Amino acid sequence: MPLRLVTAGESHGRGLVAVVEGLPAGLRVEEAYIDRQLARRQAGYGRGGRMQIERDRAEILSGLVDGVTIGAPVAVLVWNRDWRTEEVPIARPRPGHADLVGVQKYGFDDVRKALERASARETAARVAGASLALQLLEEFGIEVFSHVVELGGVRVTQLPQRWEEVRDRAEASDLRCADPEAAEEMRRAIDAARERGDTLGGVVEVVALGVPPGLGSYVHWDRKLDGRLAQAVMSVHAIKGVAVGDAFALAAGPGHQAHDEIFYERDRGFYRLTNRAGGLEGGVTNGMPVVVRAAMKPLSTLRQPLQSVDIRTGAPAPGAVVRSDVTAVPAAGVVCEAMVAFVLADALCEKFGADALEDMQQAYRHYLQRARWTPTPPVRARP
């Protein structure tokens, strides 16, 4: 059975629910682990007032006995502290949001009926559900993290050579940025945007270490893992572009500078010294770290709103102003982590079976011997 994540709930409804189907029996799940991921999603310089209200905590409703999965769907609840039974209708859609298209698609007479579900608050449920996938990946030595590589036009220029140091620096930064000098310039850009009533976008990089070769498929278009990753990451609110590895830079150069040469040692197996492909070739993981970049546009709620119309009268009017952030790029990294982790966990279950964790682990150990592969040291292999 494929791993499946379904979420329910609205931004200011009673709460959010994530249902994860397809997890193997035998996986120990910690609610505290989920809470830590939820807290990471709420953090970040440039966040707005909503994050001061919510204190997201997970409540597991089903699918576990004594804290261990039983092969049944797992339901996780995250209550909203900022919830309301009655809301003032909104008639002025925001350019760049799902407001107007929601009204047009469903025939609403109130923009709020669209924006409540289209809100990025839904990602709290995604992070909660994908935290189960992260715990499954850790059973196989796979780690997923993210860091900000660009925000408000400011790009990182100095990164540590080892991936583990990139991860540690990002976790210690309120912008999830591993370059302290760039992070300081990003903060100044955020402060300036706040003064203008504006918003900022950026680029995050998600890295998965310890991913074995052979996940995904080159046989059918819809099973290619890079395509599945791109779809999942692109589904995150305000993400408008996805790249695997150094995709866009490689497009400008010749072939001899675009591919990763292959080496072999008896004790180490097959390996590469560069990772231009971002850990995927032909839609299949190749044993190098999986690297996915996501471009996030500036948020569409502006304190100095753009021109819109009143859907009731058709008259010109400024877009609605609701509570929002100056930037959510650091938080988007955590959400993109969740989506990458979920896709990788799905591919892992697909490859090694998912009825029981013990059976998966036995099949995994046998496969590593046959594939002649050992996990790559966490070095930031670049061209």
N, C-alpha and C positions, 0 to 999 in steps of 0.2 A: 504493500500500500504506500503511495507517495505521502510525504509529509505535507500537511496542509494547515494553513493558518487562516482563521476567519475572525474578524473583529466586529464588535457591535457597540453602539453608543454614540452620543452627540457631545459637542463641546461643553454645553452647559446642562446636559442631562444628569440623571442621578449617578451614573458611573459608566465605565467602559469595561467590556468583556473581551477576552481573547480565548479562542478555542483552538487547541492544537491537536490534530489527529494524525496518527501514524507513528508516534514515538514507541520505541521498543520497550518491552517490559524489563524491569530490573534497573532502571536509571534512577539514582537517588537525586531528588530535587530539593533545593534549599530556597525557601521563600526569601531569606535574607540576601541571597545572591540576586534574585529578581529585584529586590528593593534597591540594591546598589546600582544596578543598571538603570532603574527608573530615576534615581538621584542624579546620575551622570547626564541623562537626557535633559534634566531641568536646569543644569548649571550652564555657565558661560557668560562672559562679559557681553553686555548688549541686550540681555533678555529683559522682558517687560514685567509689569505688575502681576500678571497671572502666576508667574513662577514664585512670587512671594506668598501667594495664597495657597497653592496646592502643596501637599506633602505626600506625594504618591507612595502608596504601599500596596503590595500584592496580597490578595486573599485567594488561595487555591480552593476551588469549590468541588472538584471532582478529578478522577483519574489516578489518584494516589492511594496507597494503603501503607501506613507507617512511613510516609515520606518517599515511597518508591513507586515508580510507574507500574501499571498493571496491563499495559497494552490498550487501554481505553482512552477516549478523548480526554484531554486535560483542559479544564476551564479555569481561567484566572480572572479575577475581578479587581479593578482599580476604581475606588470611589472618587467622585468629584466633590471637593469641598465647595467650589464655586458653582452651585447648580441652582436653577430657578424654575419654578413651575409656570411662571408667566413672563413673557418678554414683550417689549414694545416692538411692533412690526418695523421692518426696514424696507424702504422703497428705492434706495439709491445704491445700485451695485458698484463694487470696486473694480476698476480696470485691473486685469491680471489675476483675479480670483475666479472661483467657480460660481460666483453670485449670479450673473446674468445667464450663463449657459444652463445653470440649474433651474432657474425660473422658466426658461424657454423649453427645456427638455420635459419637465414635469408639470408645467402649467400652473406654477405657484403664483400667488399674488403677494407674497412676502419673501423677500430675499433671505430672511433668517432661516426659512425652511431648507434652503440649500446650504448656507454657510455653516450651520450647526454640524452637519455631517462632514462637510468638505474641510473643516478646520483641521489644522495640524495637531490639535489635541488628540486626534485619533492615533497618533504615533505612540502615545503612551501604552496603548493596548498592543501595538506591534512589538514594542520593546519588551513588554512583559511576556508575550508569547514566545518571541525569539530567544528570550533568556533561557528557555528550556532547550532550544537548539544549541545555544552556546555551551550549556552544561554537557550536552551529548558530545559535542566536538572535543571538549576537554578530555573526555574519556579516551580519545584517540590521539592526544597530544597536539591538537590543533588549536591555535590561538588566533583571535581576531581583534584588531584594534584599529583606531583611526587617528588622523591628525590633520590639522588645517594647513593647507599649502598656499592659499591665497584668500584674502578678505579685503573688500573695498579697494581692489586694485593693488594692494600691497602683497608681494610674493615673498615666500621664504627663499633665502639665498644660502643659508648654512645649516646643514643637517648632519647629525652624527653618522658615522659609517655603519654602526650596528643597529639593526632594527629594534633591538630591545631597549637601546638608549633613546631612540626616537619615541618609542611607546612611553617610556618613563617620563621623558620631558613633556610630552603632550599631556599626560595624566596630571602633571604638576602645574599645568598652565590653565588659567581661567579662560583662555581662548583655544585650548587644545592645540597649541602651536609649539613645535619643538625648536623654533628659532627665536630666542629671547628678543633680539633686536627687531626682527620683523613683527613680533607680537606687540612690542611697545608702539610701533608705528601704526599697527592695526587699531590699537586702543584709541590713539589720537583721531584716526579716521572715524571710528564709531562715535566718539564724543562730538566731532564736528557734524556728523550726520544727525545726531540727536538734536543738536541746536537748530539745525535747518528743518527739522520735522521730516527727515528723509530716512531711507533704509539702505542697507548694504547687503550684497551677496558675496559669494566666494566659491572656493573649490576645496573639497576635502578628499583625502586619500585613505582608502580602507585597505588594510594589509592582513592577509591570512597566512600564518606561518605553520609549517608542518603538514601541509596538504599533500597527500600522496598523488602520484601520477595515476591516470585512469578514470577519474571522475568525469562524468558527462559522456557525450557520444558524438562522433562525426557522421553517424549513419543517417540520422533524420534531423531536419532543420530545427524542429521544436525541442530536441533533446540536447542541442549544443549548449554547453554550460556557460560560455560567454554570453550567449543570447539570453539565457535564463537570468544570469546576474544583471545584465543590462536592464531587462524588464523590471526586475525587482527593485533595483536602485532607482530607476527612472520613475517608479510609482511613488517615491517619497515626495511629499509636498514641496513644491518650488524647485525641484531638480529638473533641469532642462537639457542636460548633456551628460553622457557617461563615456568613459574611455577605459579600456583594459590595457595596462602597461603604458608604454610610451606611444600610444597609437597616433596621436596627432603630430607629434614631432617626427615619427618615423615616416609619415606620409610625405614629408618634404625632402627626404634623403634617398640615397641609392640602396639597393638590396643588400650589398655586402656590409652595410652598417645597420641593417634592420633586424637581423636574426641572431639567435644565440647558439654559438657553436657547442657541440656535444663532446664530452670526454667520458672516460671510463677508468675506474680503478677497482681491483678485485674486492678490496675491503669496503669501498664506498659505493660501488655501483655506478650507474649513469649519473652525470651531473653536468651543470653548465656554470660558467663564470660570470655571465651577464643574464639579465632578466628583462630584456626589451619587450618580450611577449606578455609580460605580466602574469606568468604562470600558466598560460593556456595556449595550446596549439591545436588547430582543427576542431575547436569546441571541447577539448579534453584537457584536464590538468596535466602538467608535465613534471611535477615534483618540485618546482620552484615556488617561492611565495606568490600567492595570488594577490595582484595589485589592481585595484579599481579606483578610478577617480570620478568624482561627481561634481558637476557645476550647478550651483544654486543661484537662482536669480534673486535680486532684492525683493523683500516681502511687499505684498501689494497693499497693505494697510498703511497709509501715510497720514501723518498729522497735518500736512499741507496737501490735501487730497487732489487727485487729478479730476479732469472733467468727466462727468457721467450724465445720466438722465434719471428722472423719476419714472419708474415703470408704470405708475398709475396714471400719469398725465402725459408722459412723453416730453415734458419740459426739461431743458438743461438744468443740471444740478451737480454739485460736487459729490464725489464718491463718499460713501459712509465712512465714518471714523469709529473703529472699535478698538478695544485694548489689544496691543500687539507688541512686538519687539523691534528694536532698531536693527538687529541682526540675529539670526538663529543658526548661523553657519556651524559653530561648535556643536550645537545640539544635533544638527543634521548629520554630523559625522557619526554620532552615537546611533542614530536611526539607521543610517546606511550600513553601519556595522551589523545591526540586527538583521537587515535584509540579506546581506552577504552571508552571514552565519546561517540563516534559515535555508538559503539555496544550497549551501555546501552540505548542511546536515541532510537535506533531502537527497542530494546526490550520493552521500555516504550510505544512507539507508537503501537507496536504489542499487548500489554496487554490492553491498555486503549483507542484504537482508535486514529486516527490522522487526522480527517477532520478539526476539529476546536479545538483550545487550550482550550476554555471554557468547551467544552464537555469532553475533556481529564481530566481536573481538577476536574470536578464534579464526573466523574467515579472513579478517584483516591481517593477522599475523602470518597466515599462510600466504596471502597475496603478496606481502612485502618481500618475502623470500623469493617468490617466483618472479616478481618484477625487478628484483635486484636494485632496490632503492632504500636509502636511509634518509631521514629528515635532514633538510638543508640547515646548516648553522645560520642563525639569524643575522646575516650580514646583508647590508643594503646594497645588493648587487645591481649596479647601474652600468649603462654603456660606457 
